[in-house]
């Protein structure tokens, strides 16, 4: 009777195990769930993935052996068999074995891990150096190869997608929600790129999973990392700030566009121009092909997402707002033109701290509405926008925005958001204060 019941239970467990195995390892399950790293596109990322899988299988073997012995001992020496326990206090042989075997296992894991760590830190013989600076909450990029290319990369996901508090006004989010920026870091494939990582305010961290790189950005300190994306893996790669850096930590993504060496040289020769999507100015067919190819490699075996969508009207305003104006500093704009341009810049650069209505966050970020700065002496207003305010989260925008952009956002702050000072600022006024 007991044997019959035990057989039926074993049969049911076998069927259940087989069903779970089929579910976990079926093509459908692999398409719907991604349980491992992104597909590596650099040598270091492949080494990290290989090390991860090596240690994972070592842990699996240890788990099976330890729990196998434990469950065998429980079953073999159960009370119902009246097993008589051996009488001894210790075994020198066992103690030697369980000391030597773990030591050998640790050495076996330490050797490849050390090799990968040494390789990760070797930034010598690089082909290109880029300085990366973290800000609350954006990234600044400066190419150190004499090309004089530098820019800031800011989240371009519309605030209307982020600030959704009512079901009645809910809008659909974009394909790359919170992972899209107004400009991408442009690097060539097949070249060793060295990055100097620092920060302007608090600790950030620059992280691209597919590259196998993550490094803290610390104010007053320079960290280094490097990556070399395989040729043939050109495309768009996305990451995040991986260090809790304040209120909008979730809103400072990283976007890297990897292009061929020839395309990179073309981009540099053109002065580092970006297209409307914030990528290197390449032909559209090449751009779409790279996006589709990269998204396919990152998503794995699942259904492929569509190519990068056409930019929205908000993205147009973002690009217009953050790309420095090519007009001369003595160009005169009407108040209406300054207000329209200032509103766009405010929605990108200022809204995170001071809010869309200018009310700020009490006790954290000051309000623009009715503030002594926005309604007081205009020279003080220009100074704080140009140079920031040391010891606070107020960043200096003198290097981030053009004279015309700063003039526009100051004019907007003084004549909108509940303020009505009635004055305006021109680009020439900003140039005179630099």
N, C-alpha and C positions, 0 to 999 in steps of 0.2 A: 504493500500500500504506500509506504513512505517512498519507496523507489519510484513508483508510478507517478506520485505527485512531484517528486524531484525532477523527473524526466520532462513532465509537462511544463514546469517552471523554466527549466533550461531551454526548452524549445521556444517558449514565448520570449525569453530574454534574447535568444539568438535572432528571432524575427525582428524585435525592436532594435537591436544593434545594427542589423543589416539595413533597416529602414533609415536610421539616423545617419549611417555611413553614406548611403545613397543620396540623402538630402544634402549633407554637408559637402560632398565632393562632386555633385552633379554639375553639369555645365550651367544650368539655370542658377544654382546657388552661387557659383563663382561669378556670374554676371551681375547678380543683385548685391553681393556683399564683397567688399575688398578688405581682407583681414591682414594684409601684409603691407610692406612699404610701397611707395610709388616706384614705378619702373626706373631704375638708375640710368642716367645718361652721362655719367662721368666715371672715370676709373676709380676714384675714391668712393663714390656711392656704391659701385659694384663690390668693392672690398668690404665696405660696411655691411652690405646686404649678405655677402658670403659669410662674414664673421657672425652676424646675427643668426643665420641659419645653422652654422656649425654649433654654436652654443645652445641654440634651441634643441637640436637633436641630441646633444650631449645630455641636456636636462631631461629630455624624453626617455633616454636610455636609463638614466639614474632613477627616474620616477618608476619606470616599469620594474627595474631590478629591486628597488627598495620595497615598493608596495607589493611586488610579487612575492618576495620572501616573507613579508609581514602577513599577507593574506594566507599564504601556504602554511605558515606556522600556526595561525589562528585555526585554520581548518584541520590540519594534521594533529594538533595537540589539544583539540577541543575536549571539554569535560566529559562529553558522552562516550568518548573512547577510553576513559580512565587512563589516560597517558600519564606515566610516572616521570616527573621532571628530573633532569640530571641535577646533581648537587655539586656545585663548584662556585667559587667566588670571583674568579677572573681567569682570562686566558691570554697569556703573553703573545701567542701567535695571532689571535684575533686582533689584539690591540695594535700589533705591528702592521697587520694587513689594512685595517681601517684608518691607519695613519698614512701609509705609503700610497695607497690607491688614490685618496683625495688629493694628496700632494702632486701626484703625476697628472691627475685631471686638471688641476689648477695651472700647472706648468704648461700643459697642452693647450689651455685656453689663453694663457698669458703671452705666449710667443707670437701667435698671429695677431693678437690684440695690440701688442707693442709695435709690431711692424706697421699696422694700419695707422696707429697714432703718430708714429714718426713720419709716415708719408703725408698725413694730413697737415702736419706743421711745417713741411718743407716748402717755403714760398720762394726759394731761389730759382734763378733762370726763368723768370716770368717774362711773357711777351707784352703784357699790358698791365698797368696799375691804375686802379680806380679808388678814390677816396670816398667812403660812404659815411655820412653823418646822420644820426637819428635825431629827430626833433619831435616835440609834442605838437601834432602827430603827423609826421610826414618823413620822407627820406630825401636827403640831399646827395647828389652824385657829382663828382668832379674828376675828370679824366686827367691823369698826371703825366701824359705823354707829350705835352707841348701843344695839344690841339686846341686848348683854351675852351673846351666844352664843359659846361656845368649847368645843372638844372635841379629843380625840386620835383619830387614825385608825390602826388597827393591823391587820396581816395577820390574816385569819380562816381561812385554809386550815389544816385540822387538821394537827398535827404527825405524826399517824399516816399522812397522805398524803406528808409530806415525808421523814420518817426511815424510808425503806423500804430495808433493806439485805439482806434475805433473800427469795428468790423464793417460799419457802414461806408467808411472811406478807404477801405483796404484796396491796395493796388498790387498787381503782380510784380514780383521781384525779377531782376535780370538773371541771365544765365550764370554770370560770374559775380553774384551778389557779394559785396564786401571784399572782392578779390580783383578789383579793377582800378586802375589809376589813370591819371591824365597823361602821364609819360612813363615809358618803360626804360629800364637800364638796357643799353644796347651793347652786346659783346659778340665777338667772333667765335665760331666753332673751330676746334682744332688748335686753339691757342691757350696758353696758360695765363689765366687772368688772376692777378694778385689784388686783393682788396684790403685797404686800410680802413678799419672800422673804429669809429668814435661816436660821441654824442654831444649834443649842445646843452642838454638840460638834465635829464635823468637817464637811468640805465635802460637801454633798449636791447634788442637782439635781432640780428639779420639772419633769416632762416629760409633756405630753399630746399625742400625735401628731396626733389629729384636730383639735385647736385650733391647731396650728402654734406652740406655745409650749414653750420649754425655757430654764430659767434656773438658774444655780448658786445654792445656798444656802450662804453663807459666814459662819462665826461672827464676830460683831462688826461685820457689814456688812449693809446693806440693799440688795438688788436689787429691781427693779421689772419687772413684765410686765403685759400686759392681754389680754383676749379678750372677744369679743362673739359668743355662739353665735346662729346664725340662728333666728328664730322658725319653729316647725314642725319643728325638729331636737331637740326635747326627748328626753331619754333618759339612758342610762348610758354614760359614757365612761371608759376605763381607760388608765393610764399607769404609769410606773415612776420610781424614783430613777435618774438617768442618770449618776451620779458614783460611782466606786468608794469606798465609805464604810466598809468594814470587813467583818467576818465575815458578817453577815446583810444585806449590800447587796441581795441578790436577793429579800429578804423584806420590802421596804417599798414595796408598790404604791400607786398613787393611783387612787381612784375618785371621779368627779364625777357627780353627778346634776343634770341640767339640767331645770328645771321652768318652767312658764309664770309670768309675773309675778304673776298672781292666786294661783297655788299657792304661790309663794315668800312673798308677803305673808301668806298663811294660815299657812304654816310658822313664820314669824317671830312672828306674833301668838300662836301656840301655844307659844312658848318654845323653838322649835327641837327639837321632839320627833321621834324616829326610830321607825320600825316595826321589826318583828323582823328584817328583812333589813338594817337599818342605813341605810335610805333615808328620805327625808322622809315623814312620816306622811300619805300620800295614800290615796285609795280604791284597793282592789286592782285593779279593772278598769283604771283609769288607769295604775297602776304597770306592770302586765303589758303594756299596749299600748305604753308608752314603751320598755320593755326590748326588746320584739320589734322595734320600728321602728328603734331605734338599732343593735342587733346586725345587722340587715339592711343598713343603710347602711355599716357598717364592714366586714362580711365581703365586700361586693361582690356578684358575680353567682352565687356558689356556693350550695350548699344551705344553707338558713337553719337556724341552731341553734334549739333549743327556747327558750321563754321562761325567765327566771331561775328555777332550781329552788327548790323549797321548802327552807327552811333545815333543816339537819341538827341533830341533838341537840347536836353540838359548837358549831354557830353559836348555839344557844340559850344555851349556857353562856358563850360569848364576850360576847353582848349583856348578859347578866345581870352578868357580871363587870366590864365596862368602863363601863357606865352608872352614874354616881354614885348612891348610895343616897339615897332620899328620906326615910329614917328619921332621926329626931332623933339627935344625937350622944350622948345619954345613954341610948339604947336598949341593953338588955342582951341579948346572945346567949349561948346555951350554948356550951360548948367544941366540941361536935359540930357545931353550926351554924357556928361560926367556922372550924373545920377544913374543912368542906365548901365554904364560900365561898372560903376562902383557897386551896384546891387549884385552883379554877377561875381565880382571879386569877393565881396562880403560873404556870399553864399558858399564860396569855396574855402576861403582863408580864415574867416572870423566866426562863422556860425557855430563851430564845435564848442567854443568856450562861451561866447556871448549870446548864443541862441538866435533863432531866426527873427524873434521880435525885439532883440536888443536888451532883454531883461537880465541876461547873465544867469549865474547860479549863485544865490545868496550865500555868502561866506566862503565861496570857492573862486568864482570868476566874477569880476565887477560888471555891472550893467553899462551899456552904451547910452541907454535912454536916461536923459537928465544928468549924465555924469559931468563932473567938473572938467574933464578932458575934452569931451565932445561938444560941450557948450561954452567952454572958456576960451582962453588965449589960443589962437590958431597955431602959433609957433610951438607951443608945448604939445599940441596934438601932432604936429608934423614930427617933432623930436621923438615922441614915444613910438610912433609907427616906424620911423627910420631906424632907431637904435634900441628899441625894446626897453624893458625895465628890469635891471639886474635884481636877482633874488626873487623874481616872480616867474610865472609861466608865460609872461608877455614876451614873445620872441621879437627879434629885430628883423624887419622886413626890407631893410635897405638893400640887401643883396638878393632878396627873393623876388621883388617886384620892380618893375620899371618906374620911372618918374611919373609917367602918365597914369599907371595903375594906382600908385599911392595917392596921387592927387584925386583920382576918381573915388577911391574908397573913403578918403577923409571927407570929401564933399558929401558923399552919401551918408556917412555917419552923422554929420552935422545937420543934415536936412531931411532925415528919415528916422524911422525907428522911434518916433515920438519926439524927436528934436526938430526945431525949426529956426536955426540960428540965422539963416539967410545969406551966408557968405559962401564962397567957393575957393578952390585951390587949383592952380594950373601946374603943368609939369615943370615950367620954369621956376616956380616957387620951391618945388622939391629939389631941383638941381642946385639951387642957390644954398640950400641947407646941408647938402652932403659934405 
